[in-house]
Amino acid sequence: MRRLIVPLLALLCVLPLSTPAAASPAPDVEARGLTTPLTRPVWLCKPGQADNPCLTGRYPDGYHAPLDTTVVRPDGSTAVQPPAPAGDPGVDCFYAYPTVNLLSNPILLLGANPPYVRDPEVAVTLTQLRALAGHCRLFVPLYRQAPLTSYLLSILAPPDFETGYQDVKQAFAEYWATENQGRRGVIVLGHSQGAAAAARLLQEEFDGVPARTDKLVGAYLVGTGVRVALGGGNDAGSTFRHLPACTRPSPAAPVPSGCVVAYASYDLDGADPRDAVLAKDPDAGHEMLCVNPAQLLTGGQGRLPIRPWLPTRKLTKGGSLDLLMGDYQAPDYPTGFAAYPGRMSAECVRDRGATWLEIDGNEPFKSSHAQLGLHVLDYSLPAGDLADLLGAQTAAWRQRHGG
């Protein structure tokens, strides 16, 4: 039953997000219905926070997920790798998590009732962001996102994305004013509904604003549509007018910074991509952006090795949060994560109007859904490459700024 219901719910969740944020004007803040702005931002993770779950693995009930990693070598032998210590390399990660709430958070969406920490927010944030903890300070706001049930009830009323976006925007404003003050580099990240919010934040706060873009180390907008002109470049119909896609034409070219990484991962293996909703742009003059993190790291071309870093049953509290992961088969190791060097590879593919990150070698863990692909593993499959890319982009950004 779970294998049938979860992909359906996820499909209802992401379909409205496959159209880039630039495609429609921002609704008036007052059109959010019964909610009002939060009195102050609510943080899931923030530097200096006691029992910061991004650094401790602590769930609301006190359960501490292990944050070490079982490295599974190609010959089947294993080794345990301790968690990377949190560092402060002078840059920050600001992240908006994907749709994880079956019901609203808080349940009563009235006035300025604040969201509160629940298991799903912790689980997905650890799954997607923990690999980056050694490369940046982590800022993760809670936000009153549109829950899965609002999609199911969309025939009665459209889902409210505005409330959640304004919460994300408010949190970023506080971060920028009190934690950054225009001095530090920042990476803006998001997945699915969170990526749509992050894309709009970049449109409104960074795109075409030199003082802001000068501080942008990179943007990782994964599992939602980032529209570019067919054949590359930005135009009036693109998600961004001034923020470029990340490109690296050869190993001799430097690692780019201040640019956008986006993709939707699938394992189509030659199948017809016309059902792959996250890979298609309905506009004939545009396509969805696909940037392979491994390609940016190496400058190589074609199918390249990637380094997956997957959550185990220990991270998901013995399987109690498996509903979030669809038909993903979490490995059963005593560590929080499992890494699989030398097992998978990826390549950006364009075919019949679709553009996606084709993954090979994921079969032991999760089959690719015809419409959603490998959506819940978008961050996990190339997690090692994303972490290294973040480090490389930080180095490039610091070199540009004389640091």
N, C-alpha and C positions, 0 to 999 in steps of 0.2 A: 504493500500500500504506500509506504513512504517513497518508493522509487517512482510511483506514479504521481503522487500529490505534490511532492516538493518541486520537481521540474515545472509543473503547472503554475504553482505559486510564484516561482522565480521568474517564469516567463511573463506573468502578469506584472511582476515587479519591474522588469527592466525594459519592456517594450516602449513605454513612454520616454525612456531615457536614451533610446537609440537615436533620436533626433537631437542634434547638438543644441546646446543652450542658446546659441546665437540665432536659432531659427525663429524664435518668438520673443516678443518684448517682455520685459519683466513686469509682472502684475503689480498693482498698487499694494503697498504694505497693508493698507486698511482692509484689503479684500481677503484677509486670512481668517475671517469668521470670528470665532469666539476667543481666539488666543490674542495675547498682547505680548510685547517684547519682554524677555526675561529681565528681572531686576538686575542681574549680573550674569555673566557666562558661567556655565557649570562645566568643570573639567573632569574628564576621565583620567587623563595623564597630563602632568605638568611638572617641570623641574622643581624640586624642593617639596613636593607633595608627600605626605606620610603614606606609607604602604602603596606607593605608586604602582598600579598593576602592570604597567608597561615594563617596569624594572624588576618587580618581585614575583609576577605571575599570580598575584592574590585575587581571588574571586570574592564577591560580596559576602558569601557565607564563611569566609576564612580559609577555604581550600587554597593551597599554594601549588600551582602547577609547576613541575620542574621545567627549567629553561635550558637544560643542557641538550645535546644532540647526539644521536646514534648515527655515525657515519657508516653507511652500508657500501662496502667496496664492490666493484664488479664481480669479484670472485666469491662474494657472499660473506666474507669476513667482516667483522664490525669493530669499531673503536668509538669510545665516548669522548666527545669534545665538550669542554666546559663552556658555559655561556660567555659571550664576549662582554667585557666590562663596559658599562656606560661611560662614554667619554664626552668631551666638549671640544670638538675640533673647530669651534667658532661658527658653526652653521646650525640651523634649526629645521626640523620637519614639522609641518602643519598638515594634519591628516583628517579627512572626513571618511568615516567608515560606511560600508554599504548598507542596504536594507536588511536589517536583522530582527526587527520587531514584528511579531505576529499581531500584537495589540499595541495601542499607543503607549508611549512613555513620556509623561505619566498617563495613566489610564484616563484621568479626567482632564481633557484638553480645554481648560477654561482659564482665561486671564493669563497670569504669569506663572502658573504652576510649573515648577522646574522639573526637568527629567532627573532620574536617579540611576545609579549604576546597577546594571543587571548583568546576568551571566552572558547573554549573547554579545553585548558590546565588548566585554572583556575578551571573550573567546576569539571574535573576529579580529580585534585589534592586535592581540598577541600573534595570531596566525599570520597576519599580513605585514605587521610592522616590526616585530621583534628582531628580525634579521638586520634591521637598520639601526638598532639601538646604540651600537658602538660608533656610529658615523655622524650622529646628530642628536641634539636635544629634541625630545618628543613632546609635541603639543597636540592633544586630542580632545576636542570639546565634545560633550554630549549635546545632541540636538534632537528636537521634536520632529523626527522624520515621519514621512508618510508610511504607515505600517502596511503589511501585506493585506490585511483585511480591508483597507481603504481601496485597494485595487479591485478586490472582489466585489465591492459595493459601488464601483465607479459608475454603474448604470444609474444610480440614484444621485450621486454627487462626485465630481472629479476629485482625485486625490489632492491633498494640500501639500505642495512642495514649498510654498512660500514661507511658512512658519519655520521649517527646518533650515532653509537657506538663510533667513534672517538671523537665526541662532548662530550659524556658522560664521556669518559676516560679523556679528557682534563680538564673537570670540576672537576672530582675527584682529579686529580693531583694538581690543584690549591687549592682545599679544604684541601687536606692532607698537602700541604706545608705551607699554610698561616693560616688556621683555626684550624688545629689539631696538626701538627708538632709532631705526634707520641705520644701525651699525653692523648688523650681522647678516650673513647670507641666509636665505630661506629656500627650502624645497617644499612645494605645495603638492600634496598627494591626495588621491581619493579613489574609491572603487564604486562602480555601479551608481546608485543614487548619490553617494558621497562624491563620486567623480563629477557628476553633473553639477553639484553644488560648488565643487572646487573650480570647475571650468568657468562658471559664472562669476565666482570671486576673482579669478584671474582677468576675466573680461572687464570687470568694473574697477578693479584696484591696480592692475598692472599693465594691461594691454595698451600701449601707446603712452605710458607714463614713465619717462626715462628714470626718474628718481627711484621708482619702485623696481623697474626691470633691471636696474643696475645691481640690485641685491638678490635677484632671482638666480639661484644656482641651477634649478631645474624644476620641471613640473611632470609628475607621473599621474596621468589620467587614464585609468585602466578600467575596462569593462563597460564603457559607455562611448557614445559616438563623438569623436572629434573630427569635424569636417574640414577637409582641405580641397583646393581646386584640383580637378582631374589632371594628373600629371605632376602634381606638386605645386606648392606656393599658396599664398593667401589672397583672397579677394573679398568682395563685399558679402558673399554668401558663405564664407568660411567661418569657423568658430572663432578664430582670432584674426585680426588684421595685421598685427605687428609681431606677435610672438611666433618664432619659426619652429618648425618641426626639427628635432635633432637628426642630424645626418653626419656620417663619417664615410667618405667614399673609398678610403684605403687605409691600410695600417700606418702609412706615413703621415696621414692627416691627424691633427690633434683631437683628443676627446672634446666634443663640444659642451658648452654649458649655457645656461640661460635660455633653454629651449624645451620643447614639449616631447615627452615620450607617451605614446598611447598605443593600445592594441586590444583586441579581443582574441582569446586563445581557443582554438578548435583542433580536433583531430579528424579532419574530413577524409584524408587518405584517398583523394581522387573522387570523392562523392560530389554530387551536385550541390554547390554552395548557395543555391537560391533560397533555401530555407533558413540560412544562417543569419538571423535577424540583426545580430550585433555587428555583422561584417558588411552590411549593405547600407548605402545611402540612397534614398528614393530620388534624389535629384541627379539627373543624367550628367550634369556638369561638375559633380563633386564626388569624392570618395571618402571612406573612413580612413583615418590615418593609422598606419601600422608601423611601429618602430620596434625592432628586435633589440632588447638590451644587450644581448651577447654580441650583436653586430657592432654596436657602438663601442663596446669594450675592445674588440679585436681589430675592427676595420675590415674583417673578412667578409666574404660574400657567400650566398647560398645557405644550405643547412649547416648550422653551427651547434656544437655542444652547449647545453645549458646545465645549470646546477640547481636542481629542485631541493627545496627545504620544506618538508611537509609536516603538519601537525599530527601527533600520535593520539591514541586514546587517553593517555595521561593528561595531555593538554585539554582535551575535551571532556574531562572529568569522567573517564571511564565509559565514554560513549553517550552520556546524558545529553550532550549538545549535538549529536549527530544529525538531528533534523536540519541544522543549519547547513550541513555539508552535502545534502542531496544523496547521491549514490556513491560518494567518496568512501573508499574502504580504508579507514585510518589504520596504520600499522600499530602493532601492539608491543612497543618497547617501553622500558622503564623511564626513558627520557621524554622530554616534552616535544622534541622534534626528531625527524629522521631525514638525513641528507643522502642523496643518491648520485654521487659523482660518476660520470661516464655512462649513464643510463639513457638520458633523454637528449633530444636536439630540437631546434626550432628554426623556422624560416618564415619571413613575411611572404604571403602568396596573394596574387591578384588574379581573379578568374571570374568571368561572367558577372561583372559588376560588383563583386564582393572583394574585400581586403581583410585578411586576418593573419594571426600568428599561428602557423601550422606546427603542432607539437607531435613528436614521434617518441614512443617509448613509455607512454603514461598508462598503458592498458592494465597493469596490475593494480592500479589505484582507483581509476575512475574512467568509465566509458564517456565518450563525447556525445552530449545531447545534440540532436539534429538542429535544434533552433538556438540553444544557449551555448553549445560547445562545452568548454571546460571552465565555465564562468566562475564557479566558487574557488577554483584553484588559479585564477589569473595571476595573483601575486605569488603564490607558493611555487609554481613550476619554475620560474626563473628567479627565485628569491636570492640565490647566491650571486647571480649576475646583477640584479638590481642593487644589492648591497655594495658590490665592487664598483658598479657604475656611479653610485652616489659618492663613494670615496674619490673616484677619478674626477668626477665633475666638480667636487669640492676643491680638489687640488688645482684644477684648471681655473676655477673661479678665483681662488686665492692668488694664483699667479698673475691673473689679470689685474688684481687689486694690489699687487706688490707685496703680498703676504706669503 
